[in-house]
Amino acid sequence: MGYVIGVDIGGTFTDCVVIDDAGRVTIGKASSTPPDFQTGFVESLRVVAQRLGLTLDRLIAATKGVYHGCTVGTNALVENRTAKVGLLTTRGHRDVLFGMQGGARLVGLPPETIAHVAAHYKPEPLVPKTMVGEIDERVAFDGKVLVELDEEGCRAEIRRLHAAGAEAFAVSLLWAVANPAHERRVRELIEECVPGMFVSVSSEVIARNGEYERTVATVINSLTGPAMTDYLSALEADLKKIGYHDTLNIMTCTGGLIDSASARALPVLTIGSGPVAGLIGAGALSQVVGKGGKGRGAAVITGDMGGTTFDVGVIRDGEPLHRSTTRHGMYEYFVPTLDVRSVGSGGGSIIHFDEEMRTLRVGPRSAGARPGPVAFGRGGVEPTVTDANLVLGCLNPDFFLGGAIKLDLAGARAALARVGAPLGFSAEEAAAAALRIVDNQMADAIRLASVQQGYDPRDFSLYAYGGAGPVHAMALARELGIKEVIMPLSDLAAGWSAFGIASSDAVVVEEFPHLLEYPFDPEALNRGWSMLEEAAARRMAVQGIGRDQIIWERTADIRYTMQINEVPVRAPNGTYGKEQADELVARFESDYERLYGQGSGYAAAGITMTAQRVLARANVSDFTLAPKVDPAKGAPRLKGHRDVIWYEHGVKPEKTPIYDGDGFGAGGAVTGPAIVEFGVTTLVLRHGQKASVDDFGSVTITA
């Protein structure tokens, strides 16, 4: 038997999924262990080994590959535990980070905030001005060297920044995308002056026009580089101790895997990769089980509710939506990513009373893994969404994570009573209000992710996963008018991102700036695609992947010449002639109208391509998902009844049937109100909703 293992580290729990040669999937969960996340990683392996009836040594000995969704870079940025970075720029361009871009930093803010100009502000700079060094050099837009690099002056700036405390360096020189020779030489000089220092050069982080966005990406890469290096070194050492000596593959935000050496060099690619993995898993499952079915291959919205955030993605025509840029707070930078939107609404989101507004609020602060919700009994004093679900009866205090954690109902009730006291609310009233608030926050996140892209959520199915996803998804569906909810692979929904990691492909992305005016020259396009595909094939070869194994995806960034909105457009494969070039333009105009409204384009002003991009994808995990038909399963066993408060019907408890999810299989059905308790998650059915199970073990809920 050979196993494929996927591990995803969240703010509260670390999820591990093991898939065997027959396509059977087993999940294990362990508490995350910040800041030493590798400890929780290994413990999650131990938990899943026990569920398989194996020792950890036997599991590892039979493992073909370990695939990891790494949150170290994300956590370092969020918690401000980054390295002190020295930035080297072309003389005259030291203020590129500090000037920012007014429009870009306001993206995603509500209209009333954007309109309140006097309240606008800039965030703390990623690098203080004292840690920016200017060096004499100049390259023209066509790659011609106008001023040679002043190596002695560069050495002096390197030594100054190192003496000022630089723990990593970022190098972003003007027009390095046209000629990277000076950046590469600066890296050699840094190694000469301060050996062993982590260094990022912009032409290798992201070779794309846009000095500001490219510099942001390079700085973020260096901010997170030392933490990523330390973490992966510690994790790989621990894996070797338990017998795993093969390559550790790391999930990226582009929707695929890279080897750990690449992740060390480019940690910026791993930021936000956990939620992306869930989107990949949903896309894979929807293709397998629902070809041609409503919403199951063509139109899916994903809702991942973990301990800290609620993450939303959109799959259209079987493909997740992409973005050509990524954001960290108000900073936008050039790293292509799957389009996942996050809000601070998770099971660990803290419920608090806002003194200024005299109302309850939920999130974005989270209790995390330590101390966690009050009900965990680990020292938490502020109530969370998990505490509210417990008080309303949605969760079983004796069966959380299959009984691994006993929940303190009295403690949760007392904490919620304290929060609700300023409003005269009882614990139950405060819990009901908090859940209504968080459900509406998540519904708004889905509206933003879908409606702003030109899609109506009522035309989609909702894939609900993450530990708390099946608890809340049915209320979200009712609020949004969504008629079908999928709880993927039943119990596995609680660790769905780990499944997505295990089912992901190896992916590399190559791109370059290419300015072309319409009508596009087909030969110029062909030269660009050929150059990019050759570069991507070389990177794949380093991972042992041949060109014959690669699936190619092409994208071109296009805009109307006199408008600012650039749209990434899926480009046809193959050799281009006039017909293919015209098809690319037709796709752009269709996508532009979908995003910005009918008649919003201005073709009379011209059409400009600004960049070409290729994504190379190849299968590495090599498994086929197996149907999960079990003749011993059908209708779930009734465990009993429990008083549950359904906030849409007030705060009067209603005696509600509780079912054992372990016996829920194909052919069985449950009608709400009801609660189905699985090993590591809970399905909460609202009134009139009906749940059934398909042959793969996924639960389908209809209104």
C-alpha positions as CSV (number, residue, x, y, z in Angstrom):
1,M,0.0,0.0,0.0
2,G,1.3,3.4,-0.9
3,Y,0.0,6.6,0.7
4,V,-0.2,10.3,-0.3
5,I,-0.3,12.7,2.6
6,G,-1.6,16.3,2.6
7,V,-1.1,18.5,5.6
8,D,-2.6,22.0,6.1
9,I,-1.8,24.1,9.1
10,G,-4.5,26.5,10.2
11,G,-4.7,29.1,13.0
12,T,-6.4,26.6,15.4
13,F,-6.0,23.1,14.0
14,T,-3.6,21.2,11.8
15,D,-5.4,18.9,9.3
16,C,-3.8,15.8,7.8
17,V,-5.4,13.7,5.0
18,V,-4.0,10.3,3.9
19,I,-5.1,8.8,0.5
20,D,-4.3,5.2,-0.3
21,D,-3.8,3.5,-3.6
22,A,-7.5,2.5,-3.8
23,G,-8.5,6.2,-3.4
24,R,-9.8,5.8,0.2
25,V,-9.3,9.0,2.3
26,T,-8.7,9.2,6.0
27,I,-8.5,12.5,8.0
28,G,-6.8,13.4,11.3
29,K,-6.7,16.7,13.2
30,A,-4.4,18.0,15.9
31,S,-4.1,21.4,17.6
32,S,-1.7,23.8,15.8
33,T,1.4,24.6,17.9
34,P,2.5,28.2,17.1
35,P,5.3,29.2,16.8
36,D,6.7,25.7,16.4
37,F,4.2,24.6,13.8
38,Q,6.2,21.5,12.8
39,T,5.3,19.9,16.2
40,G,1.6,20.0,15.3
41,F,2.4,18.8,11.8
42,V,4.0,15.6,13.1
43,E,1.3,15.2,15.7
44,S,-1.4,15.3,12.9
45,L,0.5,12.5,11.2
46,R,0.4,10.5,14.4
47,V,-3.4,11.0,14.8
48,V,-4.2,9.8,11.3
49,A,-1.8,6.8,11.6
50,Q,-3.8,5.8,14.7
51,R,-7.1,6.1,12.7
52,L,-5.6,3.8,10.1
53,G,-4.4,1.3,12.8
54,L,-0.8,1.9,12.0
55,T,2.2,3.2,13.9
56,L,3.7,6.5,12.7
57,D,6.8,4.6,11.4
58,R,4.7,2.2,9.3
59,L,2.7,5.1,7.8
60,I,5.8,7.0,6.8
61,A,7.5,3.9,5.4
62,A,4.6,3.3,3.1
63,T,4.2,7.0,2.0
64,K,4.9,8.0,-1.6
65,G,4.7,11.8,-1.1
66,V,4.1,14.5,1.5
67,Y,2.4,17.7,0.4
68,H,2.1,20.7,2.7
69,G,0.1,23.9,2.8
70,C,2.5,26.2,4.7
71,T,1.2,29.2,6.5
72,V,4.5,30.4,7.9
73,G,4.8,33.3,5.5
74,T,1.2,34.4,6.0
75,N,1.5,34.2,9.8
76,A,4.8,36.1,9.8
77,L,3.2,39.0,8.0
78,V,0.0,39.0,10.0
79,E,1.8,38.8,13.3
80,N,4.6,41.1,12.3
81,R,7.3,38.5,13.0
82,T,9.2,39.3,9.8
83,A,12.9,39.8,9.1
84,K,14.4,43.3,9.1
85,V,15.0,44.0,5.4
86,G,17.5,46.2,3.6
87,L,16.2,47.3,0.2
88,L,18.6,48.3,-2.6
89,T,17.1,50.4,-5.4
90,T,18.3,52.5,-8.4
91,R,19.4,56.0,-7.3
92,G,16.4,58.3,-7.5
93,H,13.8,55.6,-6.8
94,R,14.1,55.1,-3.0
95,D,10.5,56.3,-2.5
96,V,8.7,53.9,-4.7
97,L,7.3,51.9,-1.7
98,F,6.3,55.0,0.2
99,G,4.5,56.8,-2.6
100,M,2.3,53.7,-3.1
101,Q,-0.6,53.9,-5.5
102,G,-3.7,55.7,-4.2
103,G,-6.3,53.8,-6.2
104,A,-4.7,50.4,-5.6
105,R,-4.6,50.8,-1.8
106,L,-8.3,51.5,-1.7
107,V,-9.4,48.4,-3.5
108,G,-12.0,46.4,-1.6
109,L,-12.9,49.2,0.8
110,P,-16.6,50.1,1.1
111,P,-17.8,53.1,-1.0
112,E,-18.4,55.3,2.1
113,T,-14.8,54.8,3.2
114,I,-13.4,55.6,-0.2
115,A,-15.6,58.8,-0.4
116,H,-14.3,60.0,3.0
117,V,-11.0,61.3,1.6
118,A,-10.0,63.1,4.8
119,A,-9.9,59.8,6.6
120,H,-7.6,58.1,4.2
121,Y,-4.2,56.9,5.5
122,K,-1.2,54.9,4.4
123,P,-0.2,51.8,6.3
124,E,3.1,51.3,8.1
125,P,5.9,51.0,5.4
126,L,7.1,47.5,4.7
127,V,10.7,48.9,5.0
128,P,11.6,52.1,6.9
129,K,13.3,54.7,4.8
130,T,16.5,54.3,6.8
131,M,16.7,50.7,5.5
132,V,16.6,51.7,1.8
133,G,19.9,52.1,-0.1
134,E,20.3,53.8,-3.4
135,I,23.0,52.6,-5.8
136,D,24.3,54.1,-9.1
137,E,23.2,52.1,-12.2
138,R,20.7,52.6,-15.0
139,V,19.2,50.2,-17.5
140,A,16.8,51.5,-20.2
141,F,13.4,50.0,-21.0
142,D,14.9,48.0,-23.9
143,G,17.6,46.4,-21.7
144,K,20.5,48.7,-22.8
145,V,22.9,49.6,-20.0
146,L,23.0,53.4,-19.7
147,V,25.1,53.6,-16.5
148,E,27.3,50.8,-15.3
149,L,26.8,49.4,-11.8
150,D,29.0,51.3,-9.2
151,E,30.2,48.2,-7.3
152,E,32.2,50.1,-4.6
153,G,29.2,52.3,-3.8
154,C,27.0,49.2,-3.8
155,R,29.4,47.4,-1.3
156,A,29.2,50.5,0.9
157,E,25.4,50.5,1.0
158,I,25.3,46.8,1.7
159,R,27.7,47.2,4.7
160,R,25.6,50.2,5.9
161,L,22.3,48.3,5.8
162,H,23.9,45.3,7.5
163,A,25.3,47.4,10.3
164,A,21.8,48.9,10.7
165,G,20.4,45.4,11.4
166,A,19.4,44.0,8.0
167,E,18.5,40.3,8.4
168,A,17.7,39.9,4.7
169,F,18.1,41.9,1.5
170,A,15.7,42.8,-1.3
171,V,17.1,44.1,-4.7
172,S,14.7,45.9,-7.0
173,L,16.4,47.9,-9.8
174,L,14.7,50.0,-12.5
175,W,14.0,48.0,-15.7
176,A,15.6,44.8,-14.3
177,V,12.9,42.9,-16.1
178,A,14.5,44.0,-19.4
179,N,18.0,43.2,-18.3
180,P,18.7,41.5,-14.9
181,A,22.5,41.6,-15.1
182,H,22.9,44.4,-12.5
183,E,20.5,42.7,-10.0
184,R,22.4,39.5,-10.3
185,R,25.7,41.2,-9.7
186,V,24.3,43.0,-6.7
187,R,23.3,39.6,-5.2
188,E,26.9,38.4,-5.7
189,L,28.2,41.5,-3.9
190,I,25.8,40.8,-1.0
191,E,27.1,37.3,-0.7
192,E,30.6,38.6,-0.8
193,C,30.1,41.2,1.9
194,V,27.7,39.3,4.2
195,P,27.8,35.6,3.3
196,G,24.7,33.5,4.0
197,M,22.2,36.4,4.0
198,F,18.8,35.8,2.5
199,V,18.5,37.8,-0.8
200,S,15.6,38.4,-3.2
201,V,16.0,40.0,-6.6
202,S,13.0,41.4,-8.3
203,S,13.7,39.9,-11.8
204,E,13.5,36.4,-10.3
205,V,10.6,37.0,-7.9
206,I,8.4,38.4,-10.7
207,A,9.6,39.5,-14.1
208,R,6.9,42.0,-14.9
209,N,6.6,45.7,-15.6
210,G,5.4,47.8,-12.7
211,E,8.2,49.0,-10.5
212,Y,6.0,49.5,-7.4
213,E,4.2,46.1,-7.5
214,R,7.4,44.3,-8.3
215,T,9.3,45.9,-5.5
216,V,6.5,45.1,-3.0
217,A,6.6,41.4,-4.1
218,T,10.4,41.4,-3.7
219,V,10.3,43.0,-0.2
220,I,7.6,40.6,1.0
221,N,9.7,37.7,-0.2
222,S,12.6,38.9,1.9
223,L,10.4,39.7,4.9
224,T,9.2,36.1,5.0
225,G,12.3,34.3,3.7
226,P,14.3,33.7,6.9
227,A,11.2,32.5,8.8
228,M,10.4,30.1,5.9
229,T,13.9,28.8,5.8
230,D,14.0,28.2,9.6
231,Y,10.6,26.5,9.5
232,L,11.3,24.2,6.6
233,S,14.7,23.2,8.0
234,A,13.1,22.3,11.3
235,L,10.2,20.4,9.7
236,E,12.4,18.5,7.3
237,A,14.7,17.5,10.2
238,D,11.7,16.2,12.2
239,L,10.4,14.3,9.1
240,K,13.8,12.7,8.7
241,K,13.7,11.6,12.4
242,I,10.5,9.7,11.7
243,G,11.8,8.2,8.5
244,Y,10.7,10.4,5.7
245,H,13.7,11.3,3.4
246,D,12.0,12.2,0.1
247,T,11.1,15.7,-1.2
248,L,8.6,17.8,0.7
249,N,6.3,19.5,-1.7
250,I,4.8,22.9,-0.8
251,M,1.4,24.4,-1.9
252,T,1.5,27.8,-3.6
253,C,-1.1,30.5,-4.1
254,T,-1.0,29.8,-7.8
255,G,-2.9,26.5,-7.2
256,G,0.0,24.0,-7.4
257,L,3.0,22.4,-5.7
258,I,6.7,23.4,-5.7
259,D,9.6,21.6,-4.0
260,S,10.8,22.8,-0.7
261,A,14.0,24.3,-2.2
262,S,11.8,26.6,-4.4
263,A,9.6,27.5,-1.4
264,R,12.7,28.6,0.5
265,A,13.8,30.8,-2.4
266,L,10.3,32.2,-3.1
267,P,8.2,32.1,0.1
268,V,6.0,34.9,-1.4
269,L,4.4,32.1,-3.5
270,T,3.1,30.3,-0.4
271,I,1.2,33.2,1.2
272,G,-2.5,32.4,1.2
273,S,-1.9,28.9,-0.2
274,G,-4.2,27.1,2.4
275,P,-7.5,28.6,1.2
276,V,-6.3,28.1,-2.4
277,A,-5.8,24.4,-1.8
278,G,-9.5,24.0,-0.7
279,L,-10.6,25.6,-4.0
280,I,-8.4,23.2,-5.9
281,G,-9.9,20.2,-4.0
282,A,-13.5,21.5,-4.7
283,G,-12.7,21.8,-8.4
284,A,-11.2,18.3,-8.5
285,L,-14.2,16.7,-6.7
286,S,-16.8,18.7,-8.7
287,Q,-15.3,17.4,-12.0
288,V,-15.2,13.8,-10.8
289,V,-18.7,13.4,-9.3
290,G,-20.9,15.9,-11.2
291,K,-20.0,16.2,-14.9
292,G,-23.0,17.9,-16.4
293,G,-24.9,18.2,-13.1
294,K,-26.1,21.6,-11.9
295,G,-23.4,23.5,-10.2
296,R,-21.1,20.5,-9.7
297,G,-18.6,21.0,-12.5
298,A,-19.6,24.3,-14.1
299,A,-20.6,26.7,-11.2
300,V,-19.4,26.3,-7.7
301,I,-18.8,28.8,-4.8
302,T,-16.5,27.5,-2.1
303,G,-16.9,28.5,1.6
304,D,-14.1,27.5,3.9
305,M,-14.8,28.4,7.5
306,G,-11.9,27.5,9.7
307,G,-10.8,28.8,13.1
308,T,-9.7,32.2,12.0
309,T,-11.1,33.2,8.6
310,F,-13.9,32.4,6.1
311,D,-12.4,32.0,2.7
312,V,-14.5,32.3,-0.5
313,G,-13.6,31.2,-4.1
314,V,-15.5,30.8,-7.3
315,I,-15.3,28.0,-9.9
316,R,-16.8,28.7,-13.3
317,D,-16.9,26.3,-16.2
318,G,-14.9,23.9,-14.1
319,E,-12.0,26.4,-13.6
320,P,-11.3,28.5,-10.4
321,L,-11.1,32.2,-11.1
322,H,-7.6,33.7,-11.1
323,R,-6.1,37.1,-10.3
324,S,-2.8,38.4,-11.7
325,T,-2.1,40.3,-8.5
326,T,-2.1,39.5,-4.8
327,R,-2.7,41.8,-1.8
328,H,-1.2,42.2,1.7
329,G,-3.3,44.8,3.4
330,M,-3.2,47.9,1.3
331,Y,-0.1,46.7,-0.7
332,E,-0.8,45.1,-4.1
333,Y,1.9,43.1,-5.7
334,F,2.6,41.0,-8.8
335,V,2.1,37.3,-7.9
336,P,-0.6,35.4,-9.8
337,T,-3.1,33.6,-7.5
338,L,-6.4,31.8,-7.5
339,D,-9.0,34.4,-6.5
340,V,-9.8,33.6,-2.9
341,R,-11.4,36.4,-0.7
342,S,-11.1,36.2,3.1
343,V,-12.9,37.8,6.0
344,G,-12.1,37.4,9.7
345,S,-15.1,35.2,10.5
346,G,-14.1,31.8,11.8
347,G,-15.0,29.4,14.6
348,G,-12.4,31.2,16.8
349,S,-13.5,34.7,15.9
350,I,-14.0,36.7,19.1
351,I,-17.4,38.1,20.0
352,H,-17.0,41.5,21.7
353,F,-19.1,44.6,22.7
354,D,-18.2,47.7,20.8
355,E,-18.3,50.5,23.3
356,E,-18.3,53.3,20.7
357,M,-21.1,51.8,18.5
358,R,-22.9,50.2,21.5
359,T,-23.4,46.9,19.6
360,L,-22.0,43.4,19.4
361,R,-19.2,42.6,16.9
362,V,-17.7,39.4,15.7
363,G,-14.0,39.2,14.6
364,P,-11.7,39.9,12.9
365,R,-9.6,39.1,16.1
366,S,-9.4,35.4,16.7
367,A,-8.6,33.3,19.8
368,G,-6.4,31.1,17.6
369,A,-5.1,27.7,18.9
370,R,-3.7,29.2,22.2
371,P,-5.8,29.9,24.2
372,G,-8.7,29.1,21.8
373,P,-12.4,29.4,22.6
374,V,-13.5,29.7,26.2
375,A,-15.1,26.2,25.9
376,F,-11.7,24.6,25.2
377,G,-10.7,25.3,28.8
378,R,-7.2,26.5,27.9
379,G,-7.4,29.9,29.5
380,G,-9.5,31.8,27.0
381,V,-11.8,34.4,28.5
382,E,-13.3,36.1,25.4
383,P,-16.2,34.2,23.8
384,T,-16.0,33.0,20.2
385,V,-18.3,31.7,17.5
386,T,-17.6,28.2,18.7
387,D,-18.8,29.1,22.2
388,A,-22.0,30.6,20.7
389,N,-22.7,27.4,18.7
390,L,-22.2,25.4,21.8
391,V,-24.6,27.6,23.9
392,L,-27.3,27.4,21.2
393,G,-27.0,23.6,21.1
394,C,-25.5,23.2,17.7
395,L,-22.4,21.5,19.1
396,N,-22.2,18.5,21.4
397,P,-19.9,19.3,24.4
398,D,-19.0,15.6,24.8
399,F,-18.4,14.9,21.1
400,F,-16.2,17.7,19.7
401,L,-13.6,16.2,17.4
402,G,-15.2,12.9,18.2
403,G,-14.8,13.4,21.9
404,A,-11.1,14.4,21.8
405,I,-11.9,17.8,23.3
406,K,-14.5,18.1,26.1
407,L,-16.2,21.5,25.8
408,D,-17.0,23.7,28.8
409,L,-20.6,24.7,28.3
410,A,-20.9,26.6,31.6
411,G,-17.7,28.6,30.9
412,A,-19.0,29.5,27.4
413,R,-22.4,30.5,28.7
414,A,-20.8,32.7,31.4
415,A,-18.5,34.4,28.9
416,L,-21.4,35.2,26.5
417,A,-23.5,36.5,29.4
418,R,-20.7,39.0,30.2
419,V,-20.5,40.2,26.6
420,G,-24.2,40.5,26.3
421,A,-24.7,42.3,29.7
422,P,-24.3,45.9,28.4
423,L,-27.3,45.2,26.0
424,G,-29.3,43.4,28.6
425,F,-28.8,40.1,26.7
426,S,-28.8,36.7,28.3
427,A,-26.1,34.2,27.2
428,E,-28.4,32.6,24.7
429,E,-29.5,36.0,23.3
430,A,-25.9,37.1,22.9
431,A,-25.0,33.8,21.2
432,A,-28.0,34.1,18.8
433,A,-27.1,37.7,17.9
434,A,-23.5,36.8,17.3
435,L,-24.3,33.9,15.0
436,R,-26.7,36.1,13.0
437,I,-23.9,38.7,12.7
438,V,-21.2,36.2,11.6
439,D,-23.6,34.5,9.1
440,N,-24.4,37.8,7.5
441,Q,-20.7,38.8,7.3
442,M,-20.0,35.5,5.5
443,A,-23.0,36.0,3.2
444,D,-21.6,39.4,2.3
445,A,-18.2,37.9,1.5
446,I,-19.8,35.5,-0.9
447,R,-21.8,38.3,-2.6
448,L,-18.6,40.3,-3.0
449,A,-16.7,37.4,-4.4
450,S,-19.4,36.5,-6.9
451,V,-21.4,39.6,-7.8
452,Q,-18.3,41.8,-8.2
453,Q,-17.1,39.2,-10.8
454,G,-20.4,39.4,-12.6
455,Y,-21.9,36.2,-11.3
456,D,-25.2,35.5,-9.4
457,P,-24.6,33.3,-6.4
458,R,-28.1,31.8,-6.9
459,D,-26.9,30.1,-10.0
460,F,-24.1,28.2,-8.1
461,S,-23.8,25.3,-5.7
462,L,-22.0,26.0,-2.4
463,Y,-19.2,23.7,-1.3
464,A,-19.0,24.0,2.5
465,Y,-15.9,22.9,4.3
466,G,-13.5,23.7,7.0
467,G,-14.2,22.7,10.6
468,A,-17.1,25.1,11.0
469,G,-18.3,25.3,7.4
470,P,-21.0,22.6,7.6
471,V,-22.3,24.3,10.9
472,H,-23.0,27.6,9.1
473,A,-23.4,26.9,5.4
474,M,-27.1,26.1,5.5
475,A,-27.9,29.4,7.0
476,L,-25.7,31.1,4.4
477,A,-27.5,29.3,1.6
478,R,-30.9,30.4,2.8
479,E,-29.7,34.0,3.1
480,L,-28.2,34.0,-0.4
481,G,-30.9,32.0,-2.2
482,I,-28.5,29.1,-3.0
483,K,-30.5,25.9,-3.6
484,E,-27.7,23.3,-3.3
485,V,-25.0,22.9,-0.7
486,I,-22.3,20.2,-0.9
487,M,-20.4,18.9,2.2
488,P,-17.6,17.3,0.3
489,L,-16.8,13.7,1.3
490,S,-18.7,14.0,4.5
491,D,-16.3,14.0,7.5
492,L,-13.4,15.0,5.2
493,A,-14.9,18.5,4.8
494,A,-13.3,19.5,8.1
495,G,-9.9,19.0,6.6
496,W,-10.7,19.8,3.0
497,S,-7.7,22.1,2.3
498,A,-5.4,19.2,3.2
499,F,-7.3,17.1,0.7
500,G,-6.8,19.8,-1.9
501,I,-3.1,19.9,-1.2
502,A,-2.8,16.1,-1.6
503,S,-4.7,16.3,-4.9
504,S,-2.8,19.2,-6.4
505,D,-0.5,19.2,-9.3
506,A,3.0,20.6,-9.6
507,V,2.8,24.1,-11.1
508,V,5.2,26.7,-12.2
509,V,4.4,30.1,-13.7
510,E,6.5,32.1,-16.2
511,E,5.7,35.6,-17.4
512,F,7.2,38.6,-19.0
513,P,6.1,42.1,-20.0
514,H,5.2,42.3,-23.7
515,L,3.6,45.5,-25.0
516,L,1.7,44.9,-28.2
517,E,-0.9,47.1,-29.8
518,Y,-4.0,45.5,-31.6
519,P,-4.0,44.1,-34.2
520,F,-1.5,41.8,-32.5
521,D,1.4,40.4,-34.5
522,P,0.9,36.6,-34.4
523,E,4.6,35.9,-34.8
524,A,5.4,38.1,-31.8
525,L,2.9,36.2,-29.7
526,N,4.3,32.9,-30.9
527,R,7.8,34.0,-29.9
528,G,6.6,35.0,-26.5
529,W,4.7,31.7,-25.8
530,S,7.7,29.7,-27.0
531,M,10.2,31.5,-24.8
532,L,7.9,31.2,-21.7
533,E,7.2,27.5,-22.2
534,E,10.9,26.7,-22.6
535,A,11.6,28.4,-19.3
536,A,8.8,26.7,-17.5
537,A,9.8,23.3,-19.0
538,R,13.3,23.8,-17.6
539,R,11.9,24.5,-14.1
540,M,9.7,21.4,-14.3
541,A,12.7,19.3,-15.3
542,V,14.4,20.2,-12.0
543,Q,11.4,18.5,-10.3
544,G,11.9,15.4,-12.5
545,I,8.9,16.2,-14.8
546,G,9.3,15.8,-18.5
547,R,7.8,18.1,-21.1
548,D,5.4,15.3,-22.3
549,Q,3.8,15.3,-18.8
550,I,3.0,19.0,-18.8
551,I,-0.4,20.6,-19.4
552,W,-0.1,24.2,-20.6
553,E,-2.3,27.2,-19.7
554,R,-1.8,30.6,-21.3
555,T,-2.9,34.0,-20.1
556,A,-2.5,37.5,-21.5
557,D,-3.0,40.7,-19.6
558,I,-5.0,43.1,-21.9
559,R,-6.5,46.6,-21.4
560,Y,-8.2,49.2,-23.5
561,T,-5.5,51.7,-24.4
562,M,-7.1,54.7,-22.7
563,Q,-8.5,52.8,-19.7
564,I,-6.7,51.6,-16.6
565,N,-8.4,48.3,-15.9
566,E,-6.2,45.4,-17.0
567,V,-7.9,42.0,-17.4
568,P,-6.1,38.6,-17.4
569,V,-7.5,36.7,-20.3
570,R,-7.2,32.9,-20.9
571,A,-5.4,32.6,-24.2
572,P,-5.7,29.7,-26.8
573,N,-3.0,27.1,-26.9
574,G,-1.2,26.2,-30.2
575,T,0.4,28.2,-32.9
576,Y,-1.1,31.6,-33.5
577,G,-2.3,33.2,-36.8
578,K,-4.7,36.1,-37.2
579,E,-7.7,33.9,-36.2
580,Q,-6.2,33.0,-32.8
581,A,-5.1,36.6,-32.2
582,D,-8.6,37.9,-32.9
583,E,-10.1,35.2,-30.6
584,L,-7.9,36.5,-27.8
585,V,-9.3,40.0,-28.3
586,A,-12.9,38.7,-28.4
587,R,-12.3,36.9,-25.1
588,F,-10.9,40.1,-23.6
589,E,-14.0,42.2,-24.6
590,S,-16.4,39.6,-23.3
591,D,-14.5,39.4,-19.9
592,Y,-14.3,43.1,-19.7
593,E,-18.1,43.6,-20.1
594,R,-18.8,40.8,-17.5
595,L,-16.5,42.6,-15.0
596,Y,-17.4,46.2,-15.6
597,G,-20.7,46.3,-17.3
598,Q,-22.1,46.3,-20.8
599,G,-20.8,49.2,-22.9
600,S,-17.9,49.9,-20.5
601,G,-15.2,49.2,-23.0
602,Y,-13.7,51.8,-25.4
603,A,-12.4,49.8,-28.3
604,A,-12.1,52.9,-30.5
605,A,-9.1,54.0,-28.4
606,G,-7.3,50.8,-29.1
607,I,-6.4,47.6,-27.3
608,T,-3.1,46.9,-25.7
609,M,-1.5,43.7,-24.4
610,T,0.9,44.3,-21.5
611,A,2.1,40.8,-20.5
612,Q,2.1,37.1,-21.5
613,R,2.1,34.3,-19.0
614,V,2.2,30.5,-19.1
615,L,1.3,28.1,-16.4
616,A,2.8,24.6,-16.6
617,R,0.9,21.9,-14.7
618,A,1.8,18.2,-14.2
619,N,0.3,15.5,-12.0
620,V,2.5,14.3,-9.1
621,S,0.2,12.9,-6.4
622,D,-1.1,10.1,-8.7
623,F,-4.3,8.8,-7.1
624,T,-7.9,8.4,-8.2
625,L,-10.8,9.2,-5.9
626,A,-12.8,6.0,-5.2
627,P,-16.5,5.8,-4.7
628,K,-17.5,5.2,-1.1
629,V,-20.5,3.0,-1.4
630,D,-21.0,1.0,1.8
631,P,-24.0,-1.4,1.9
632,A,-23.9,-1.2,5.7
633,K,-24.7,2.5,5.6
634,G,-27.8,4.4,4.6
635,A,-30.1,6.4,6.9
636,P,-28.0,7.6,9.9
637,R,-28.7,6.3,13.4
638,L,-30.7,8.6,15.7
639,K,-28.6,9.3,18.7
640,G,-31.3,11.2,20.6
641,H,-32.6,14.7,20.9
642,R,-31.1,18.0,22.2
643,D,-32.5,21.4,22.8
644,V,-31.3,23.7,20.0
645,I,-32.0,27.4,19.6
646,W,-32.6,28.4,15.9
647,Y,-32.0,32.1,15.9
648,E,-34.3,32.7,12.9
649,H,-37.2,31.5,15.1
650,G,-36.2,33.4,18.3
651,V,-34.4,32.1,21.3
652,K,-36.9,29.5,22.5
653,P,-35.2,26.0,22.5
654,E,-36.6,23.4,20.2
655,K,-36.1,19.7,20.8
656,T,-34.1,18.6,17.8
657,P,-33.1,15.1,16.5
658,I,-29.3,14.3,16.7
659,Y,-27.9,11.8,14.2
660,D,-24.7,9.8,14.0
661,G,-22.9,10.8,10.8
662,D,-20.8,7.7,10.7
663,G,-23.7,5.7,9.6
664,F,-24.9,8.2,7.0
665,G,-24.4,6.7,3.5
666,A,-25.8,6.5,0.0
667,G,-29.6,6.0,0.0
668,G,-30.1,7.7,3.4
669,A,-31.7,11.1,4.0
670,V,-32.3,13.5,6.8
671,T,-34.7,16.4,6.9
672,G,-34.2,19.5,9.1
673,P,-34.3,20.7,11.6
674,A,-31.6,18.2,12.5
675,I,-28.0,17.9,13.5
676,V,-25.7,15.2,12.1
677,E,-22.5,14.7,14.2
678,F,-19.5,13.4,12.3
679,G,-16.1,12.6,13.8
680,V,-14.5,15.9,13.2
681,T,-17.3,18.3,12.1
682,T,-21.0,18.8,12.5
683,L,-23.7,19.3,9.9
684,V,-26.5,21.7,11.0
685,L,-29.7,21.5,8.9
686,R,-32.2,24.3,9.2
687,H,-35.9,23.8,8.9
688,G,-37.1,22.2,5.7
689,Q,-33.7,21.4,4.3
690,K,-33.0,17.8,3.2
691,A,-29.6,16.0,3.2
692,S,-28.6,12.9,1.2
693,V,-25.3,11.2,0.4
694,D,-23.9,10.4,-3.0
695,D,-21.7,7.4,-4.0
696,F,-18.5,9.3,-3.1
697,G,-19.7,10.1,0.4
698,S,-20.5,13.7,-0.2
699,V,-23.6,15.1,1.5
700,T,-25.9,17.2,-0.7
701,I,-28.3,19.5,1.0
702,T,-31.2,21.1,-0.8
703,A,-33.6,23.8,0.3
